[in-house]
Amino acid sequence: MHSSLPRLVRVIPRSQLTSETAAAILMKRKEAAGDSYPSNIRIEPVITREAFKGVPHNLRKELKDLTKEQ
């Protein structure tokens, strides 16, 4: 017997969802854990369009690629 979709999925109203980003939640966990937080978990800051506002258009893609972990 297979489970039906309504049995597996639960609809949550938007009002019950948190508006915090995953990065913000991880930063809170890192602060709470202190030195015991795993060193292999790297939390990168969110880079907005404003950060690249003064950069020449032909260099933006290259700089964006450099800011991301490969």
CHARMM internal coordinates of N, CA and C (Angstrom, degrees):
IC EDIT
DIST 1 N 1 CA 1.4406
DIST 1 CA 1 C 1.5316
ANGL 1 N 1 CA 1 C 108.44
DIST 1 C 2 N 1.3320
ANGL 1 CA 1 C 2 N 116.46
DIHE 1 N 1 CA 1 C 2 N 135.08
DIST 2 N 2 CA 1.4613
ANGL 1 C 2 N 2 CA 122.05
DIHE 1 CA 1 C 2 N 2 CA -179.99
DIST 2 CA 2 C 1.5271
ANGL 2 N 2 CA 2 C 110.28
DIHE 1 C 2 N 2 CA 2 C -100.44
DIST 2 C 3 N 1.2947
ANGL 2 CA 2 C 3 N 116.24
DIHE 2 N 2 CA 2 C 3 N 143.52
DIST 3 N 3 CA 1.4636
ANGL 2 C 3 N 3 CA 120.72
DIHE 2 CA 2 C 3 N 3 CA 176.86
DIST 3 CA 3 C 1.5133
ANGL 3 N 3 CA 3 C 109.85
DIHE 2 C 3 N 3 CA 3 C -75.40
DIST 3 C 4 N 1.3105
ANGL 3 CA 3 C 4 N 116.02
DIHE 3 N 3 CA 3 C 4 N 145.33
DIST 4 N 4 CA 1.4621
ANGL 3 C 4 N 4 CA 120.30
DIHE 3 CA 3 C 4 N 4 CA 178.95
DIST 4 CA 4 C 1.5269
ANGL 4 N 4 CA 4 C 109.58
DIHE 3 C 4 N 4 CA 4 C -86.27
DIST 4 C 5 N 1.3206
ANGL 4 CA 4 C 5 N 116.18
DIHE 4 N 4 CA 4 C 5 N 159.23
DIST 5 N 5 CA 1.4606
ANGL 4 C 5 N 5 CA 121.43
DIHE 4 CA 4 C 5 N 5 CA -178.37
DIST 5 CA 5 C 1.5347
ANGL 5 N 5 CA 5 C 112.40
DIHE 4 C 5 N 5 CA 5 C -60.44
DIST 5 C 6 N 1.3327
ANGL 5 CA 5 C 6 N 119.82
DIHE 5 N 5 CA 5 C 6 N -45.42
DIST 6 N 6 CA 1.4756
ANGL 5 C 6 N 6 CA 118.19
DIHE 5 CA 5 C 6 N 6 CA 178.87
DIST 6 CA 6 C 1.5271
ANGL 6 N 6 CA 6 C 113.58
DIHE 5 C 6 N 6 CA 6 C -60.40
DIST 6 C 7 N 1.3074
ANGL 6 CA 6 C 7 N 117.14
DIHE 6 N 6 CA 6 C 7 N -25.24
DIST 7 N 7 CA 1.4613
ANGL 6 C 7 N 7 CA 119.59
DIHE 6 CA 6 C 7 N 7 CA 178.95
DIST 7 CA 7 C 1.5298
ANGL 7 N 7 CA 7 C 111.35
DIHE 6 C 7 N 7 CA 7 C -76.71
DIST 7 C 8 N 1.3274
ANGL 7 CA 7 C 8 N 117.02
DIHE 7 N 7 CA 7 C 8 N -27.74
DIST 8 N 8 CA 1.4569
ANGL 7 C 8 N 8 CA 121.29
DIHE 7 CA 7 C 8 N 8 CA -177.25
DIST 8 CA 8 C 1.5238
ANGL 8 N 8 CA 8 C 113.86
DIHE 7 C 8 N 8 CA 8 C -92.87
DIST 8 C 9 N 1.3250
ANGL 8 CA 8 C 9 N 117.76
DIHE 8 N 8 CA 8 C 9 N -23.26
DIST 9 N 9 CA 1.4622
ANGL 8 C 9 N 9 CA 122.14
DIHE 8 CA 8 C 9 N 9 CA -173.50
DIST 9 CA 9 C 1.5204
ANGL 9 N 9 CA 9 C 109.77
DIHE 8 C 9 N 9 CA 9 C -113.26
DIST 9 C 10 N 1.3259
ANGL 9 CA 9 C 10 N 114.97
DIHE 9 N 9 CA 9 C 10 N 136.42
DIST 10 N 10 CA 1.4612
ANGL 9 C 10 N 10 CA 120.19
DIHE 9 CA 9 C 10 N 10 CA 177.54
DIST 10 CA 10 C 1.5221
ANGL 10 N 10 CA 10 C 108.22
DIHE 9 C 10 N 10 CA 10 C -119.71
DIST 10 C 11 N 1.3161
ANGL 10 CA 10 C 11 N 117.20
DIHE 10 N 10 CA 10 C 11 N 129.16
DIST 11 N 11 CA 1.4595
ANGL 10 C 11 N 11 CA 122.43
DIHE 10 CA 10 C 11 N 11 CA 179.61
DIST 11 CA 11 C 1.5246
ANGL 11 N 11 CA 11 C 108.49
DIHE 10 C 11 N 11 CA 11 C -86.25
DIST 11 C 12 N 1.3319
ANGL 11 CA 11 C 12 N 115.36
DIHE 11 N 11 CA 11 C 12 N 128.09
DIST 12 N 12 CA 1.4639
ANGL 11 C 12 N 12 CA 121.43
DIHE 11 CA 11 C 12 N 12 CA 179.87
DIST 12 CA 12 C 1.5221
ANGL 12 N 12 CA 12 C 108.06
DIHE 11 C 12 N 12 CA 12 C -113.18
DIST 12 C 13 N 1.3295
ANGL 12 CA 12 C 13 N 118.52
DIHE 12 N 12 CA 12 C 13 N 128.08
DIST 13 N 13 CA 1.4701
ANGL 12 C 13 N 13 CA 120.24
DIHE 12 CA 12 C 13 N 13 CA 178.01
DIST 13 CA 13 C 1.5281
ANGL 13 N 13 CA 13 C 111.27
DIHE 12 C 13 N 13 CA 13 C -63.72
DIST 13 C 14 N 1.3268
ANGL 13 CA 13 C 14 N 116.41
DIHE 13 N 13 CA 13 C 14 N 147.68
DIST 14 N 14 CA 1.4683
ANGL 13 C 14 N 14 CA 121.27
DIHE 13 CA 13 C 14 N 14 CA -179.49
DIST 14 CA 14 C 1.5229
ANGL 14 N 14 CA 14 C 112.31
DIHE 13 C 14 N 14 CA 14 C -58.31
DIST 14 C 15 N 1.3102
ANGL 14 CA 14 C 15 N 117.03
DIHE 14 N 14 CA 14 C 15 N -31.50
DIST 15 N 15 CA 1.4628
ANGL 14 C 15 N 15 CA 119.93
DIHE 14 CA 14 C 15 N 15 CA -178.12
DIST 15 CA 15 C 1.5300
ANGL 15 N 15 CA 15 C 111.67
DIHE 14 C 15 N 15 CA 15 C -65.28
DIST 15 C 16 N 1.3112
ANGL 15 CA 15 C 16 N 118.04
DIHE 15 N 15 CA 15 C 16 N -22.36
DIST 16 N 16 CA 1.4627
ANGL 15 C 16 N 16 CA 121.20
DIHE 15 CA 15 C 16 N 16 CA -179.81
DIST 16 CA 16 C 1.5236
ANGL 16 N 16 CA 16 C 113.06
DIHE 15 C 16 N 16 CA 16 C -90.13
DIST 16 C 17 N 1.3201
ANGL 16 CA 16 C 17 N 117.48
DIHE 16 N 16 CA 16 C 17 N -11.72
DIST 17 N 17 CA 1.4581
ANGL 16 C 17 N 17 CA 120.82
DIHE 16 CA 16 C 17 N 17 CA -179.96
DIST 17 CA 17 C 1.5209
ANGL 17 N 17 CA 17 C 110.32
DIHE 16 C 17 N 17 CA 17 C -78.85
DIST 17 C 18 N 1.3308
ANGL 17 CA 17 C 18 N 115.87
DIHE 17 N 17 CA 17 C 18 N 146.23
DIST 18 N 18 CA 1.4595
ANGL 17 C 18 N 18 CA 119.54
DIHE 17 CA 17 C 18 N 18 CA 176.79
DIST 18 CA 18 C 1.5202
ANGL 18 N 18 CA 18 C 109.40
DIHE 17 C 18 N 18 CA 18 C -83.20
DIST 18 C 19 N 1.3102
ANGL 18 CA 18 C 19 N 116.42
DIHE 18 N 18 CA 18 C 19 N 148.27
DIST 19 N 19 CA 1.4614
ANGL 18 C 19 N 19 CA 120.32
DIHE 18 CA 18 C 19 N 19 CA -178.74
DIST 19 CA 19 C 1.5326
ANGL 19 N 19 CA 19 C 112.02
DIHE 18 C 19 N 19 CA 19 C -96.19
DIST 19 C 20 N 1.3234
ANGL 19 CA 19 C 20 N 117.30
DIHE 19 N 19 CA 19 C 20 N 3.00
DIST 20 N 20 CA 1.4621
ANGL 19 C 20 N 20 CA 120.67
DIHE 19 CA 19 C 20 N 20 CA 179.64
DIST 20 CA 20 C 1.5280
ANGL 20 N 20 CA 20 C 110.52
DIHE 19 C 20 N 20 CA 20 C -74.17
DIST 20 C 21 N 1.3087
ANGL 20 CA 20 C 21 N 115.27
DIHE 20 N 20 CA 20 C 21 N 144.11
DIST 21 N 21 CA 1.4565
ANGL 20 C 21 N 21 CA 119.81
DIHE 20 CA 20 C 21 N 21 CA 176.70
DIST 21 CA 21 C 1.5266
ANGL 21 N 21 CA 21 C 109.56
DIHE 20 C 21 N 21 CA 21 C -80.96
DIST 21 C 22 N 1.3116
ANGL 21 CA 21 C 22 N 115.35
DIHE 21 N 21 CA 21 C 22 N 163.32
DIST 22 N 22 CA 1.4634
ANGL 21 C 22 N 22 CA 120.06
DIHE 21 CA 21 C 22 N 22 CA 178.62
DIST 22 CA 22 C 1.5277
ANGL 22 N 22 CA 22 C 110.53
DIHE 21 C 22 N 22 CA 22 C -62.94
DIST 22 C 23 N 1.3371
ANGL 22 CA 22 C 23 N 116.69
DIHE 22 N 22 CA 22 C 23 N -36.68
DIST 23 N 23 CA 1.4636
ANGL 22 C 23 N 23 CA 120.31
DIHE 22 CA 22 C 23 N 23 CA 179.35
DIST 23 CA 23 C 1.5255
ANGL 23 N 23 CA 23 C 110.83
DIHE 22 C 23 N 23 CA 23 C -64.00
DIST 23 C 24 N 1.3310
ANGL 23 CA 23 C 24 N 117.20
DIHE 23 N 23 CA 23 C 24 N -40.19
DIST 24 N 24 CA 1.4640
ANGL 23 C 24 N 24 CA 120.59
DIHE 23 CA 23 C 24 N 24 CA 179.51
DIST 24 CA 24 C 1.5268
ANGL 24 N 24 CA 24 C 111.25
DIHE 23 C 24 N 24 CA 24 C -65.77
DIST 24 C 25 N 1.3195
ANGL 24 CA 24 C 25 N 116.37
DIHE 24 N 24 CA 24 C 25 N -39.94
DIST 25 N 25 CA 1.4637
ANGL 24 C 25 N 25 CA 120.49
DIHE 24 CA 24 C 25 N 25 CA 178.90
DIST 25 CA 25 C 1.5278
ANGL 25 N 25 CA 25 C 110.42
DIHE 24 C 25 N 25 CA 25 C -64.98
DIST 25 C 26 N 1.3384
ANGL 25 CA 25 C 26 N 116.60
DIHE 25 N 25 CA 25 C 26 N -42.95
DIST 26 N 26 CA 1.4666
ANGL 25 C 26 N 26 CA 120.22
DIHE 25 CA 25 C 26 N 26 CA 179.02
DIST 26 CA 26 C 1.5243
ANGL 26 N 26 CA 26 C 111.90
DIHE 25 C 26 N 26 CA 26 C -65.59
DIST 26 C 27 N 1.3311
ANGL 26 CA 26 C 27 N 117.61
DIHE 26 N 26 CA 26 C 27 N -36.42
DIST 27 N 27 CA 1.4671
ANGL 26 C 27 N 27 CA 120.55
DIHE 26 CA 26 C 27 N 27 CA 177.90
DIST 27 CA 27 C 1.5251
ANGL 27 N 27 CA 27 C 110.76
DIHE 26 C 27 N 27 CA 27 C -64.08
DIST 27 C 28 N 1.3382
ANGL 27 CA 27 C 28 N 116.87
DIHE 27 N 27 CA 27 C 28 N -39.73
DIST 28 N 28 CA 1.4632
ANGL 27 C 28 N 28 CA 120.26
DIHE 27 CA 27 C 28 N 28 CA 177.56
DIST 28 CA 28 C 1.5280
ANGL 28 N 28 CA 28 C 110.75
DIHE 27 C 28 N 28 CA 28 C -63.56
DIST 28 C 29 N 1.3291
ANGL 28 CA 28 C 29 N 115.64
DIHE 28 N 28 CA 28 C 29 N -42.59
DIST 29 N 29 CA 1.4652
ANGL 28 C 29 N 29 CA 119.57
DIHE 28 CA 28 C 29 N 29 CA 178.60
DIST 29 CA 29 C 1.5224
ANGL 29 N 29 CA 29 C 111.11
DIHE 28 C 29 N 29 CA 29 C -63.30
DIST 29 C 30 N 1.3325
ANGL 29 CA 29 C 30 N 116.17
DIHE 29 N 29 CA 29 C 30 N -38.86
DIST 30 N 30 CA 1.4598
ANGL 29 C 30 N 30 CA 120.44
DIHE 29 CA 29 C 30 N 30 CA -179.65
DIST 30 CA 30 C 1.5225
ANGL 30 N 30 CA 30 C 110.61
DIHE 29 C 30 N 30 CA 30 C -65.32
DIST 30 C 31 N 1.3375
ANGL 30 CA 30 C 31 N 117.01
DIHE 30 N 30 CA 30 C 31 N -42.61
DIST 31 N 31 CA 1.4652
ANGL 30 C 31 N 31 CA 120.84
DIHE 30 CA 30 C 31 N 31 CA 178.71
DIST 31 CA 31 C 1.5226
ANGL 31 N 31 CA 31 C 111.02
DIHE 30 C 31 N 31 CA 31 C -65.12
DIST 31 C 32 N 1.3355
ANGL 31 CA 31 C 32 N 116.42
DIHE 31 N 31 CA 31 C 32 N -39.65
DIST 32 N 32 CA 1.4614
ANGL 31 C 32 N 32 CA 120.09
DIHE 31 CA 31 C 32 N 32 CA -178.51
DIST 32 CA 32 C 1.5310
ANGL 32 N 32 CA 32 C 111.57
DIHE 31 C 32 N 32 CA 32 C -69.63
DIST 32 C 33 N 1.3305
ANGL 32 CA 32 C 33 N 116.68
DIHE 32 N 32 CA 32 C 33 N -34.75
DIST 33 N 33 CA 1.4661
ANGL 32 C 33 N 33 CA 120.31
DIHE 32 CA 32 C 33 N 33 CA -177.28
DIST 33 CA 33 C 1.5230
ANGL 33 N 33 CA 33 C 112.48
DIHE 32 C 33 N 33 CA 33 C -79.95
DIST 33 C 34 N 1.3327
ANGL 33 CA 33 C 34 N 116.76
DIHE 33 N 33 CA 33 C 34 N -27.82
DIST 34 N 34 CA 1.4623
ANGL 33 C 34 N 34 CA 119.70
DIHE 33 CA 33 C 34 N 34 CA -179.95
DIST 34 CA 34 C 1.5175
ANGL 34 N 34 CA 34 C 112.24
DIHE 33 C 34 N 34 CA 34 C 68.26
DIST 34 C 35 N 1.3367
ANGL 34 CA 34 C 35 N 116.84
DIHE 34 N 34 CA 34 C 35 N -131.35
DIST 35 N 35 CA 1.4649
ANGL 34 C 35 N 35 CA 121.72
DIHE 34 CA 34 C 35 N 35 CA -177.45
DIST 35 CA 35 C 1.5273
ANGL 35 N 35 CA 35 C 113.15
DIHE 34 C 35 N 35 CA 35 C -73.42
DIST 35 C 36 N 1.3220
ANGL 35 CA 35 C 36 N 117.04
DIHE 35 N 35 CA 35 C 36 N -16.36
DIST 36 N 36 CA 1.4662
ANGL 35 C 36 N 36 CA 119.06
DIHE 35 CA 35 C 36 N 36 CA -179.06
DIST 36 CA 36 C 1.5286
ANGL 36 N 36 CA 36 C 112.48
DIHE 35 C 36 N 36 CA 36 C -81.59
DIST 36 C 37 N 1.3363
ANGL 36 CA 36 C 37 N 117.42
DIHE 36 N 36 CA 36 C 37 N -2.86
DIST 37 N 37 CA 1.4704
ANGL 36 C 37 N 37 CA 121.29
DIHE 36 CA 36 C 37 N 37 CA 178.54
DIST 37 CA 37 C 1.5251
ANGL 37 N 37 CA 37 C 109.04
DIHE 36 C 37 N 37 CA 37 C -69.85
DIST 37 C 38 N 1.3356
ANGL 37 CA 37 C 38 N 118.49
DIHE 37 N 37 CA 37 C 38 N 135.54
DIST 38 N 38 CA 1.4733
ANGL 37 C 38 N 38 CA 120.80
DIHE 37 CA 37 C 38 N 38 CA -177.73
DIST 38 CA 38 C 1.5275
ANGL 38 N 38 CA 38 C 112.25
DIHE 37 C 38 N 38 CA 38 C -58.70
DIST 38 C 39 N 1.3095
ANGL 38 CA 38 C 39 N 116.54
DIHE 38 N 38 CA 38 C 39 N 133.46
DIST 39 N 39 CA 1.4631
ANGL 38 C 39 N 39 CA 120.52
DIHE 38 CA 38 C 39 N 39 CA -177.39
DIST 39 CA 39 C 1.5221
ANGL 39 N 39 CA 39 C 112.65
DIHE 38 C 39 N 39 CA 39 C -77.80
DIST 39 C 40 N 1.3357
ANGL 39 CA 39 C 40 N 117.97
DIHE 39 N 39 CA 39 C 40 N -14.46
DIST 40 N 40 CA 1.4542
ANGL 39 C 40 N 40 CA 119.87
DIHE 39 CA 39 C 40 N 40 CA -178.59
DIST 40 CA 40 C 1.5306
ANGL 40 N 40 CA 40 C 113.15
DIHE 39 C 40 N 40 CA 40 C -85.31
DIST 40 C 41 N 1.3219
ANGL 40 CA 40 C 41 N 118.26
DIHE 40 N 40 CA 40 C 41 N -3.44
DIST 41 N 41 CA 1.4603
ANGL 40 C 41 N 41 CA 121.48
DIHE 40 CA 40 C 41 N 41 CA 177.13
DIST 41 CA 41 C 1.5228
ANGL 41 N 41 CA 41 C 108.04
DIHE 40 C 41 N 41 CA 41 C -95.68
DIST 41 C 42 N 1.3048
ANGL 41 CA 41 C 42 N 115.41
DIHE 41 N 41 CA 41 C 42 N 116.01
DIST 42 N 42 CA 1.4620
ANGL 41 C 42 N 42 CA 121.06
DIHE 41 CA 41 C 42 N 42 CA -176.64
DIST 42 CA 42 C 1.5245
ANGL 42 N 42 CA 42 C 109.24
DIHE 41 C 42 N 42 CA 42 C -108.14
DIST 42 C 43 N 1.3101
ANGL 42 CA 42 C 43 N 116.97
DIHE 42 N 42 CA 42 C 43 N 126.14
DIST 43 N 43 CA 1.4614
ANGL 42 C 43 N 43 CA 122.14
DIHE 42 CA 42 C 43 N 43 CA 179.36
DIST 43 CA 43 C 1.5194
ANGL 43 N 43 CA 43 C 107.72
DIHE 42 C 43 N 43 CA 43 C -106.95
DIST 43 C 44 N 1.3238
ANGL 43 CA 43 C 44 N 115.72
DIHE 43 N 43 CA 43 C 44 N 112.39
DIST 44 N 44 CA 1.4596
ANGL 43 C 44 N 44 CA 120.78
DIHE 43 CA 43 C 44 N 44 CA -178.48
DIST 44 CA 44 C 1.5271
ANGL 44 N 44 CA 44 C 109.54
DIHE 43 C 44 N 44 CA 44 C -92.49
DIST 44 C 45 N 1.3258
ANGL 44 CA 44 C 45 N 117.64
DIHE 44 N 44 CA 44 C 45 N 139.56
DIST 45 N 45 CA 1.4647
ANGL 44 C 45 N 45 CA 119.96
DIHE 44 CA 44 C 45 N 45 CA 178.53
DIST 45 CA 45 C 1.5274
ANGL 45 N 45 CA 45 C 110.81
DIHE 44 C 45 N 45 CA 45 C -70.21
DIST 45 C 46 N 1.3206
ANGL 45 CA 45 C 46 N 115.76
DIHE 45 N 45 CA 45 C 46 N 153.45
DIST 46 N 46 CA 1.4591
ANGL 45 C 46 N 46 CA 121.13
DIHE 45 CA 45 C 46 N 46 CA 177.44
DIST 46 CA 46 C 1.5228
ANGL 46 N 46 CA 46 C 108.15
DIHE 45 C 46 N 46 CA 46 C -76.09
DIST 46 C 47 N 1.3282
ANGL 46 CA 46 C 47 N 116.54
DIHE 46 N 46 CA 46 C 47 N 128.89
DIST 47 N 47 CA 1.4622
ANGL 46 C 47 N 47 CA 121.38
DIHE 46 CA 46 C 47 N 47 CA 179.81
DIST 47 CA 47 C 1.5223
ANGL 47 N 47 CA 47 C 108.12
DIHE 46 C 47 N 47 CA 47 C -103.30
DIST 47 C 48 N 1.3190
ANGL 47 CA 47 C 48 N 116.20
DIHE 47 N 47 CA 47 C 48 N 119.87
DIST 48 N 48 CA 1.4596
ANGL 47 C 48 N 48 CA 121.07
DIHE 47 CA 47 C 48 N 48 CA -177.57
DIST 48 CA 48 C 1.5228
ANGL 48 N 48 CA 48 C 111.06
DIHE 47 C 48 N 48 CA 48 C -91.14
DIST 48 C 49 N 1.3126
ANGL 48 CA 48 C 49 N 115.56
DIHE 48 N 48 CA 48 C 49 N 172.56
DIST 49 N 49 CA 1.4624
ANGL 48 C 49 N 49 CA 121.24
DIHE 48 CA 48 C 49 N 49 CA 178.64
DIST 49 CA 49 C 1.5274
ANGL 49 N 49 CA 49 C 111.21
DIHE 48 C 49 N 49 CA 49 C -65.16
DIST 49 C 50 N 1.3132
ANGL 49 CA 49 C 50 N 116.33
DIHE 49 N 49 CA 49 C 50 N -27.87
DIST 50 N 50 CA 1.4667
ANGL 49 C 50 N 50 CA 120.88
DIHE 49 CA 49 C 50 N 50 CA -179.20
DIST 50 CA 50 C 1.5260
ANGL 50 N 50 CA 50 C 111.60
DIHE 49 C 50 N 50 CA 50 C -62.60
DIST 50 C 51 N 1.3163
ANGL 50 CA 50 C 51 N 116.91
DIHE 50 N 50 CA 50 C 51 N -29.37
DIST 51 N 51 CA 1.4654
ANGL 50 C 51 N 51 CA 120.37
DIHE 50 CA 50 C 51 N 51 CA -179.81
DIST 51 CA 51 C 1.5246
ANGL 51 N 51 CA 51 C 111.84
DIHE 50 C 51 N 51 CA 51 C -66.23
DIST 51 C 52 N 1.3290
ANGL 51 CA 51 C 52 N 116.82
DIHE 51 N 51 CA 51 C 52 N -27.84
DIST 52 N 52 CA 1.4652
ANGL 51 C 52 N 52 CA 121.43
DIHE 51 CA 51 C 52 N 52 CA -178.25
DIST 52 CA 52 C 1.5239
ANGL 52 N 52 CA 52 C 112.34
DIHE 51 C 52 N 52 CA 52 C -102.89
DIST 52 C 53 N 1.3112
ANGL 52 CA 52 C 53 N 117.28
DIHE 52 N 52 CA 52 C 53 N 13.89
DIST 53 N 53 CA 1.4664
ANGL 52 C 53 N 53 CA 121.29
DIHE 52 CA 52 C 53 N 53 CA -175.30
DIST 53 CA 53 C 1.5260
ANGL 53 N 53 CA 53 C 112.57
DIHE 52 C 53 N 53 CA 53 C -62.22
DIST 53 C 54 N 1.3178
ANGL 53 CA 53 C 54 N 118.97
DIHE 53 N 53 CA 53 C 54 N -41.99
DIST 54 N 54 CA 1.4563
ANGL 53 C 54 N 54 CA 121.52
DIHE 53 CA 53 C 54 N 54 CA -177.09
DIST 54 CA 54 C 1.5237
ANGL 54 N 54 CA 54 C 114.36
DIHE 53 C 54 N 54 CA 54 C -90.11
DIST 54 C 55 N 1.3208
ANGL 54 CA 54 C 55 N 116.86
DIHE 54 N 54 CA 54 C 55 N 1.26
DIST 55 N 55 CA 1.4663
ANGL 54 C 55 N 55 CA 121.01
DIHE 54 CA 54 C 55 N 55 CA -177.59
DIST 55 CA 55 C 1.5279
ANGL 55 N 55 CA 55 C 109.46
DIHE 54 C 55 N 55 CA 55 C -85.23
DIST 55 C 56 N 1.3228
ANGL 55 CA 55 C 56 N 117.93
DIHE 55 N 55 CA 55 C 56 N 135.68
DIST 56 N 56 CA 1.4718
ANGL 55 C 56 N 56 CA 120.14
DIHE 55 CA 55 C 56 N 56 CA 176.84
DIST 56 CA 56 C 1.5334
ANGL 56 N 56 CA 56 C 111.21
DIHE 55 C 56 N 56 CA 56 C -56.88
DIST 56 C 57 N 1.3178
ANGL 56 CA 56 C 57 N 115.04
DIHE 56 N 56 CA 56 C 57 N 143.18
DIST 57 N 57 CA 1.4656
ANGL 56 C 57 N 57 CA 121.40
DIHE 56 CA 56 C 57 N 57 CA -173.74
DIST 57 CA 57 C 1.5331
ANGL 57 N 57 CA 57 C 113.00
DIHE 56 C 57 N 57 CA 57 C -56.20
DIST 57 C 58 N 1.3271
ANGL 57 CA 57 C 58 N 117.33
DIHE 57 N 57 CA 57 C 58 N -38.33
DIST 58 N 58 CA 1.4642
ANGL 57 C 58 N 58 CA 119.71
DIHE 57 CA 57 C 58 N 58 CA -176.45
DIST 58 CA 58 C 1.5340
ANGL 58 N 58 CA 58 C 113.19
DIHE 57 C 58 N 58 CA 58 C -73.08
DIST 58 C 59 N 1.3270
ANGL 58 CA 58 C 59 N 118.51
DIHE 58 N 58 CA 58 C 59 N -12.88
DIST 59 N 59 CA 1.4703
ANGL 58 C 59 N 59 CA 121.80
DIHE 58 CA 58 C 59 N 59 CA 179.44
DIST 59 CA 59 C 1.5277
ANGL 59 N 59 CA 59 C 113.47
DIHE 58 C 59 N 59 CA 59 C -102.09
DIST 59 C 60 N 1.3256
ANGL 59 CA 59 C 60 N 118.04
DIHE 59 N 59 CA 59 C 60 N -10.30
DIST 60 N 60 CA 1.4686
ANGL 59 C 60 N 60 CA 121.11
DIHE 59 CA 59 C 60 N 60 CA -174.47
DIST 60 CA 60 C 1.5213
ANGL 60 N 60 CA 60 C 112.92
DIHE 59 C 60 N 60 CA 60 C -60.25
DIST 60 C 61 N 1.3132
ANGL 60 CA 60 C 61 N 117.38
DIHE 60 N 60 CA 60 C 61 N -48.04
DIST 61 N 61 CA 1.4673
ANGL 60 C 61 N 61 CA 120.06
DIHE 60 CA 60 C 61 N 61 CA -177.53
DIST 61 CA 61 C 1.5237
ANGL 61 N 61 CA 61 C 110.92
DIHE 60 C 61 N 61 CA 61 C -60.94
DIST 61 C 62 N 1.3185
ANGL 61 CA 61 C 62 N 116.41
DIHE 61 N 61 CA 61 C 62 N -42.64
DIST 62 N 62 CA 1.4635
ANGL 61 C 62 N 62 CA 120.27
DIHE 61 CA 61 C 62 N 62 CA -179.96
DIST 62 CA 62 C 1.5338
ANGL 62 N 62 CA 62 C 110.99
DIHE 61 C 62 N 62 CA 62 C -63.28
DIST 62 C 63 N 1.3270
ANGL 62 CA 62 C 63 N 117.59
DIHE 62 N 62 CA 62 C 63 N -42.35
DIST 63 N 63 CA 1.4658
ANGL 62 C 63 N 63 CA 120.61
DIHE 62 CA 62 C 63 N 63 CA 178.75
DIST 63 CA 63 C 1.5240
ANGL 63 N 63 CA 63 C 111.82
DIHE 62 C 63 N 63 CA 63 C -67.35
DIST 63 C 64 N 1.3283
ANGL 63 CA 63 C 64 N 116.85
DIHE 63 N 63 CA 63 C 64 N -39.36
DIST 64 N 64 CA 1.4643
ANGL 63 C 64 N 64 CA 119.85
DIHE 63 CA 63 C 64 N 64 CA 178.02
DIST 64 CA 64 C 1.5236
ANGL 64 N 64 CA 64 C 110.49
DIHE 63 C 64 N 64 CA 64 C -62.04
DIST 64 C 65 N 1.3256
ANGL 64 CA 64 C 65 N 116.07
DIHE 64 N 64 CA 64 C 65 N -40.74
DIST 65 N 65 CA 1.4636
ANGL 64 C 65 N 65 CA 119.78
DIHE 64 CA 64 C 65 N 65 CA 178.50
DIST 65 CA 65 C 1.5246
ANGL 65 N 65 CA 65 C 111.71
DIHE 64 C 65 N 65 CA 65 C -65.20
DIST 65 C 66 N 1.3254
ANGL 65 CA 65 C 66 N 117.54
DIHE 65 N 65 CA 65 C 66 N -34.91
DIST 66 N 66 CA 1.4623
ANGL 65 C 66 N 66 CA 121.07
DIHE 65 CA 65 C 66 N 66 CA 179.39
DIST 66 CA 66 C 1.5278
ANGL 66 N 66 CA 66 C 112.37
DIHE 65 C 66 N 66 CA 66 C -70.06
DIST 66 C 67 N 1.3326
ANGL 66 CA 66 C 67 N 117.43
DIHE 66 N 66 CA 66 C 67 N -29.57
DIST 67 N 67 CA 1.4635
ANGL 66 C 67 N 67 CA 120.44
DIHE 66 CA 66 C 67 N 67 CA -178.58
DIST 67 CA 67 C 1.5183
ANGL 67 N 67 CA 67 C 112.55
DIHE 66 C 67 N 67 CA 67 C -77.58
DIST 67 C 68 N 1.3213
ANGL 67 CA 67 C 68 N 117.68
DIHE 67 N 67 CA 67 C 68 N -16.08
DIST 68 N 68 CA 1.4622
ANGL 67 C 68 N 68 CA 120.93
DIHE 67 CA 67 C 68 N 68 CA -179.35
DIST 68 CA 68 C 1.5182
ANGL 68 N 68 CA 68 C 109.99
DIHE 67 C 68 N 68 CA 68 C -93.36
DIST 68 C 69 N 1.3288
ANGL 68 CA 68 C 69 N 114.86
DIHE 68 N 68 CA 68 C 69 N 143.14
DIST 69 N 69 CA 1.4614
ANGL 68 C 69 N 69 CA 119.90
DIHE 68 CA 68 C 69 N 69 CA 178.94
DIST 69 CA 69 C 1.5172
ANGL 69 N 69 CA 69 C 109.22
DIHE 68 C 69 N 69 CA 69 C -74.67
DIST 69 C 70 N 1.2969
ANGL 69 CA 69 C 70 N 116.88
DIHE 69 N 69 CA 69 C 70 N 134.03
DIST 70 N 70 CA 1.4751
ANGL 69 C 70 N 70 CA 121.51
DIHE 69 CA 69 C 70 N 70 CA -178.01
DIST 70 CA 70 C 1.4987
ANGL 70 N 70 CA 70 C 111.11
DIHE 69 C 70 N 70 CA 70 C -90.77
END
COOR INIT
IC SEED 1 N 1 CA 1 C
IC BUILD
